[in-house]
């Protein structure tokens, strides 16, 4: 997949391009349905399949405070979209100036004039342009006026019994509830976080007998506090592990940490980047009477994780 990080880098319009547009945070099953439709349409036309996204997330520009944490930082989002088979991803640097472009300017100048759009694939709730003034009806009126096609894809329901659509918001809610299993169903993959291994409080190996890697996250959502069975990608290999998210109540220092004990592993990871995939939540984080009781519980957690991950 070709990554175009500025629309000015497009020398000439694509011929009969098929495009879908969105933030695509999470690149969940609903987003994947859009990509699939784009690719099929482009194949029929013998043209290029495109996706357009924005960096940073528009809400982070338009609302300085209170923006939701990301499910997929930019580099991960790019990698996931590439896996879908899309030919090219156009990443628009999102600014207040870009946000001020009217709906008509966006369609006529950007999508048609610069990109060469022939078909646009969208969901039922698609909006565009300044203050989201453009909606599906306006887009269809432009399609008649400027001779392009609008392909509206049905929302993907959460399940046959739950007609609500799959959304990034719903996935965030599940992760904040610790329900990584249900989140996996909507994402189409296990939720993951990545970060650098930083010095911890030197307790895991020395005090508890279970050395841990302490992770400094970048900019993504962290699931609910608790103990999780996880898989860990580091040093080019995949390992099994047990992750603890929380405040270590047994030690009463109230410092939030994400740490993972990697099973059957004994290497130095300080400064290295690792990825943790959350497979299943094992239990809540609780306070124990002392180090011995906590260590015994960690041993049980490790055995539980081995059974889950086997």
Secondary structure, 3 states (H helix, E strand, C coil): CEEECCHHHCCCCCCCEEEEECCCCCCCHHHHHHHHHHHHHHHHHCCCEEEEEEECCHHHHHCCCCCCCECCCHHHHHHHHHHHCCCEEEEEECCHHHHCCCHHHHHHHHHHHHHCEEEEEECCCCCECHHHCECHHHHHHHHHHHCCEEEECCCCECCCCCCCECCHHHHHHHHHCCCHHHHHHHHCCCCEEEEEEECCCCCHHHHHCCCCEEEEECCECCCCCEEEEEEEEECCEEEEEEEEEECCCCCCCCCCEEEEEECCCCCCCCCCEEEEEEEEEEECCCCCCCHHHHHHHHHHHHHHHHHHHC
